[in-house]
Amino acid sequence: MALPYARNNRVTPEREAPYSPTAFGGRMPTAPGDLRIETHGIAPVPADRRYGRPGRLFTVWFAPNLTMTGVFTGTVGVALGLDFTTALVAVVLGTLVGAAPTAYLGTWGSRTGVGQLPLARMAFGPGVVLPGALQWLSSIAWDALIGLFGGDALAQLCGWPFWLGVLVVMGAQGALGVLGYEAIHRLQTVMTFALALAFVVLAVKLTDGVHPAASGAAHGADRAGAFVLTFTIALSLSLSWAPYASDFSRYLPADTSRPRMFWYTLLGISVSFVAVQTLGLWGASVFTDQTARGIDTLLGGGALGAFGLLAVVLAALCSNAMNDYSGSLALQTIGVRLPRPVGAALAAALGFPLVLWMHAADTTARFQNVLLLVGYWIPGFVAVVAVDWAARARARRGAPIDLAAESARERPWWPALVAFVAAFAVAVPFMSTGLYVGPVAEALHGADLAYGVAFLTALVLYTPLRLRRRP
């Protein structure tokens, strides 16, 4: 289905539509288990090519979060001086708040057959280049954050140099990203059970004889600041999936239950992230060496140590395959006419030098800085696309969305971009990272309120501007 632009009811063929299958179409999977390479890009998935049930959203969002990145992130609350119970409350609340927008956005995939960044064109128009580029860069950054542990674990397991372990992991995840949607879904289904069992074994072993912190060193305002920062870090993890959300539901039939899609996604993200971060909180006192060698040592080496390292490698593959897949869609969204499989391979390739950079100096500090910085743009993005979608839904009054009509109807795109950029700018004083602590965050004893400030700023700015326009 070609979606040409129109002006005064006249098609202008010289301007190719953002979803044109001539540029971004290709072979689609036909049923569960079809593992041939998906060359289909950002063009809408036709209704007669949809398949699957909403239950697969639980596994596709559960397995990729069972990584050591989540475990080591979970140690932050205790490191900031919180006791176990207080830190756990912050983790649970932050995870749920961040997972809810992702679950909501994911319901758009079945209704449109389109991925998340391509759908953002409805709000941003040509300005989608900015969030699209940020999403592409973020997918590469997440490749490095996850691949750091996966490559280190494989190198330790096989006795290889670090760079070779990273290279093999990046190559394997890139291959999965190239295969595409169905291969990722099938992998996550299998890995949900395998990795869940592996992390149960790891949890029993790693926490044997370890007692969580009953009291923390932080008190008063410092304790409140530590709570907010722990909440924000947990929120950043689950919200980081929001720009990917409908990428992994776009092949579901249009009549798929939206409540079931929402709850399967919410549970998949929340249960997995809370589980791994709780493990990090519980064992914070023994997770002093945040490397694969540290994991092997804690497990006592031998077969159990090898088992733990293998679990870390597989978890990295699960997560980064999704990063590469969504990165390829983001690259097409900003107008780069690379076939989707090539875009996925490119994301994996570019993640390799970033891993080497993170590993070259203070790995822990660089890891935490990249983790926070890659997500500050997302709250403003979520606010803009949600308001735009709500305005269109109100105008349709329950009628199905017509992407062809929406693409042909020209509207000013500057309000979305202005709200998006302003949201980030206003949030800067509220940021708290190892690279930069804003004056407000410093006054609040390190509390990072940037995510909430960015979301509310975009909401307040964009809503009146959007409502002034025709739907």
N, C-alpha and C positions, 0 to 999 in steps of 0.2 A: 504494500500500500504506500504509494508516494504521497507525501504531504507537502505540496508546493505552497509557497507564500502567495497571498493574493492582495491586490490593492484595487479598490473599487470594483470588486468582483472579477478582476482580470488576473489570470495566472501569469506569473513572471517566471518562465522556465529557466532563465539564466541564473536564478538564485535557487540553489538546491536546498531542499528542506533539511532541518537538523536531523530528522530521523530517516532520511531517504535510504531505502534498501539497496539502491544502486551503489552507494558508497559504504554502507554500514550493515548490510544484510549478510546472508550466508546460510550454511547448513545448520539446522537446529536439531537437538535431540528429540526423539519421537516418543519415548516412553521411559519409565524407570529402568535403569540398567543399560541404556544406550550410551556406550562409552567412547563412541567415535568423536573425533575432534569437532567441537562446536565453533564454527567460523562466524556465526551470527553475532553481530555487534549490537549497536544501540537502537536499531530499527524495532518497532513494536512487534511483539510476538503475536501472530494472528490467533484468533479465538479457536480455530480448528487445529492448532498445533499445541494447545495447552494440555497439561496432564498433571497428575500427582495429587496428593492429599495434604492438608495443612499440618498433619503430624510430623512431616519431615522437617518442618521449621524448628521443632524442638532440637533435633539432633544436629542440624546445620549450625545452630547458634550455641549448642552446648559444648561440643568437642573442641572447637578452636580456642576456647578460653582456659582449657586445662593445661596451662603452660607454666613454666617456672617464672615467667615474667609476672604473672598474677601472684605467685607465692612470694616472691621477693618484694613486690609492691605491698603485700600485706604486712610485711615487717615494719613499714614506715610508721604506723600508728604507735607501736611500742617504742620505736627509735625516737619518736618525738616526745616521749614521756608519758603516754597514756597507759592506763591499766588495760588488761585484756578485754574486760566487759565494755568499757567505754569505747575502746577502739573498734570492737565488733559492732556496736550500735552504729557508729559512724560509717563503717564499711557497708552494712546492710542498707542503711538509709541512702547512702550515696549511690550504691549499685542500683537500687530500685528506681530512684529518680532519674538516673541516666538511661536505664533500660526502657522505661516507659515511652519516650519519644521514638526510640528505635523500633519498638514493637508497633507503634502507631503508624510510622512511615512504611513499615513493611507490608501493611495491608493494602497499600496503593499498587503493589506489583501485580496482583491478580486482577485488579480493576482496569489496569491500563496495558499490561504486557510490556512495561517499560521500566528500566532501571532508575535508581534514585537521582543520579546527577543528570541524566537526560530529561527526567521529569522537571528538574529545577529550571529548565528553559522556559517553562510556562510563567514563572515569576521573574526570572532574571533576563530573559531574552538573550541578546548577544553578550550581556554582562556576565553570563554563566561562565565565561572564560576564567574569571577570578576564582570563584569557589571550585570550579573544575580543576584548575591548576593546583590549588591548595590540596584538593583531595588526592590528586595524582602524586604530589610530593609527600603527602601524609602516608599513602600506601607504601611508598618506598621507605619512609622512616619506620613504619611498623615492621616492614620486612627486616630492618636492621635490629630493632628492639627484640623481636622474637628470634630472628636468625642468630643473634649473638649467642644465645643459650643453646639453640639447636646445633649450631656449628661447633661450639665448644664441646658439647656432649659427644658428638660423633667423633671429633678428634681424640677426645679422651678414651672413648670406647675402642677405637681402632688403632690407637697409638700414632696418629697422624699429626702433622703440624696444624696449628689452628687454622691457617688460611685454607688448607685443603679440606678440612671438615666443613668450613663455611661454604666453600665452593660447591661441594657435593650437595649440601642441604639446599642451597640456593638453586642449583640445577634441578633437583627433584621437585621442589615446590613450583619452580617455573614450568616444569612439564605438566604438573597438575593444573596450573592456571591455564596453560595452553589447551588442555583437554576440555576444560570449561565446566559449565553449570552442572551437568549430570554427574560427571566424575567427582566433583567436589561434594555434591549431596551424598553420593554413595560412600565416599571415603568417610565423611563425617558420621554416617550411620554406623559403620563398622567401628570407627574410632571412639564413638560415644561409649560403647560397652568396654572396649579394650582399655582406653585411657582411664575410664572411671574405676575399673578394677586396679589398674596400675597405681592410681593415686590413692586408693584405699590402702593398698599394701605399703606405699611410701609413707602415708600418714601414720600408720600403725608403727612402722619402724622408726621414722624420724622423731616422733613425739613420745616414744617409749622412755619413760623416766623423766621426761621434760615437763616442767610445770609452767603454765603461763604466768605472766606478771600480774600479781594480785593488786599491786598499787604502782602508780607511776610517779615519775620525778616531777612532772609538770603540775603546777597548782595555779589557781586563780585565773587571771587573764591568759597566762601562758597555756593553761590547760584548755581553755575555750578556743584559743587560736589553733592548738594542735588538733582539736576535735574537728574544727572546720576544714583544716588542710587535709586531714585524713578522709573526711567526707568528700572533698573535692577530687582527691586523687582517685577514690573509688568511683565517683561519678564520671570522671574523665575516661576511665577504662570502658565502662558500659556504653557511654554516649559516643565513644569513638566509632562504634558500628553504625551510627545513624546515617551517614552518607552512603552506606552500603545497603541499607535495609531492603529496598524492593528489588535489588539485583538478584536476590536469591528466592524471590517469590513470583517473578515475572512470568514463569511458565505455568503457574497454577491456574486452573480454570477460573473464569470471571465470576462464577457463582459460588466460589469457595467462601465458607463462613468467615466473615471478618473477625467476629469475636474469638473464634477458635484460633485464627492466625495470630491475633494479638497475644492471647494467653500462652500459646505454645512458644512464641518468640520471647515473651517476657520471662517465662520460666526457664527456658534454655539459657538465656544470658545470665539471669539472676542467680540461679542455683549453682551454675559452674563458677562464676566469679566469686560469689560468697564462699564457696567451698575452698577454693585455692587460697583466697586471701585469709580465711580463718586458719588454714594450715600455716601460713606465714606468721600470723599473729601468735599462734600457739607456740611455734618453734622459733620465735624471733631470737631467743637467747643463743641458739645453736647455729642459726643461719648467718654465721659471721663471714664465711667465705662464699660469696654469692657467685660461684662459678661451678662448672661441671665437676671439677676436681673436688670442690667442697661437697657436692652431693654424693660423689663416689665415696669420699672419706666418711661422711656421716652414715652411709649405708653399710660401711664395713668392707667395701670392696667386694671382690669375688663375683659370684653369680648374681647376688642381689644388687650389687653396685652396677653391674652391666645392665641388669633389668631396668634400673632407675634411669640410667643414661639413655637407653633405647626409648623409654617413655618420653623423655625430654625431646629427643629427636623427632619422634612421631608427632608430638604435640606441636612442634614448630612447623612441621609440614602442613598440618591441618589448618593452622591459623594463617600462615603466609600464602597458601594457595588462594585463599579468599582475598587477601590483600592484592595479589597479582591480578586476579580476575577483575575485581572492581577497579583497580588502577587502569586496566585496559579500556574499560567502559568510560572512565573519566577522561582518558586521553582522547578518545573519539569525540566525546562531548564538547571538548574545546576546539574541535575542528581538525585534529590531526588524522589524516586518512590512512592510518596504519590498520591492517587487518587485526581483529581482536586478538588472535593467538600471538601475533608478533608483539602487540602492546603488552601482553602478559609476560612474555619472555623478557622484554625490555625492562619492566619493573623489577623483576628478579635480578637482572644483571646489574642494575644501578644500585640495588641494595647492598651488593657485595662490598664496594669500597667504603660505604658508610659503616658497615660492621667493623671493618678493619680500623677505621678512624676511632670508633667508640672503644675498641679494644686496646688502642695504642697508649692510652694514658689513664686517667682516673675513670675507670669504667662505670663505677657506681654513680658518680656525679653526672657524667655525661648521659647515662641511661635515664636518670630521673629528670634531667632537664629536657631531653628530647620527648619523654613521655608526656610532660605537661604542655610543652610548646606546640606539639602537633595538634592539640585539640581546642585551643582557644577560639578558633574561627567557627567551630561547629555550632555552638548555641545560637549565634546570630543567623546562621544558615537555616537551622531548624525553625526558628521563629518566622522567618520570611516565607519559607515554602509552606508552612502550616497555615499561616494567615491567607496566603494566596489560594491554597486548596479550599479552605473554608469558604472564601468568597465565591469561588466557582461552584462549589457544592450548593450554596444558597441560591445562586442564579439558576442552576439546573433543576432545583426542586425535586431531587431524587432521580432524575433522568441519567442514563449512563453517560460518562464523559466521552466526548467526540474529539479525539486528538487531532484529527484533520482540521476540524473547525477551529480548535484552539490555536493550532499552529498558523492558520490562515488569518486569524484576527490580530491585527497589529495593535500593540499597546505600548505606552512608554515604559521602558525598562529601568530608567534611572532611579525610581523610588526604591526598588529592591536593593540595588547596588549601594545607594547612599545609606540606607538603614544597616546594611551588612557591614560596610566599612566603619560607620559611626559606632556600631556596637562593639567592634574590636577596639577602636580608639578609646572609647569611654571605659572599657574594662582594663586598660593597661595599668592604671594606678592601683588596681585591686589584685594584680598578679603577684604570686609568690613562688619563685623558682630559685635554683642555685645560681642562675645567671643574672636574674633581676628580681628585686623585691620592690614593688611599688610603694609609694608613701602611705597609701591607705592600708595596704597589707602590713606594712611595718608597724603602723600605729595600732593595728589590731593583733599584734603579737604573732604575725606570720599567717593569719587566717586568709585563705585565698577565696575571695568572693567573685572572682572574675567571670566564672561561668554563668552564675545567676545574673550578674550585672549585664553581661553581653546579651543574654536572652531577653531580659526585660527591656533593655534599650532598643533592640531591634523590634520587639513587639510594640512598644509605645510609638516609635517613629513610623514604622511601616503600616500599621493598621489604619490610621486615618488617611494616609496617602493612597493606600490600596482601595479603601472604601469610596474614595472620591472618583475613582475610575469606573467605567462601565465594566460589568462582570466579564 
